Amino acid sequence: MRIASIGLRTKTAKAIAVALADRDSPQFIHRWNLDLYDPAVPATGQPHHEVMELPWPEAQVAVWRLETIIQDVTTDRLQEMLKEMRASSLDVRAIGVVGSPDRNLEKIGNRHIRAHAAEGTLFRRAVEVAAKRCKVACRPFSDRGFDEVAATELRRTSQEIKRVLTVIGHSAGRPWRTDERAAAAAAWIAAGRANRAV
């Protein structure tokens, strides 16, 4: 089996995922647009918005059930991707996920802004939980300053990375926006961990 990695760029209730093979010369394998919520439970789309009028400690307790559902949905999505990859003789050894960073959400005074921030973190963490359940190594990245982190991790200049991601984008086809490029870069970084796991 060929070794591959997956990168995800999470947003509220969704993620873009890109699979690559070969760290030294990354090759595009596949792309997915994933819904990370349960349509049968609409509140899982924006769980913190449902409880944003509550004091923060109460909101955290109230959203716990929805968070559990989101983790289960995300695990199902990841399992489907891994199964699809295995069917193509690809062994995913590592995942990189780019999303909202951890921070002290209680200090955000505006409840609406806090709900958005909390959801950003929640969906990134859901991917981390799913990866652990699927026994795949996972590396999280903050979306803040990710380009600089990628350059350091890949030991390439920003221009070199941009060139490689442009080539990957030609293989992937449109759309190939900032989120797709971030997912691909996360997969590229994760490929180093995948190769070390051999």
Number of C-alpha atoms within 10 A of each C-alpha: 9 12 20 28 34 32 32 32 29 29 21 23 21 19 26 22 28 28 27 27 23 17 20 10 10 20 19 20 18 16 20 14 13 17 19 26 25 17 10 7 12 12 16 25 20 19 27 28 20 16 19 20 13 13 11 19 9 12 18 16 10 16 19 13 12 20 21 13 17 26 22 20 20 27 22 15 18 20 16 12 20 20 15 13 20 14 10 12 13 20 18 25 23 27 30 30 30 27 26 25 18 15 11 10 15 13 9 14 9 10 19 14 13 20 22 19 20 24 22 21 20 25 26 27 21 22 31 23 17 22 21 13 14 14 11 17 18 23 18 20 20 15 17 12 9 16 16 11 15 20 17 13 14 18 11 12 14 14 10 13 19 15 12 15 22 14 14 19 18 12 13 17 9 9 10 14 9 10 19 25 23 27 27 31 31 30 31 34 25 29 29 18 20 26 15 9 11 7
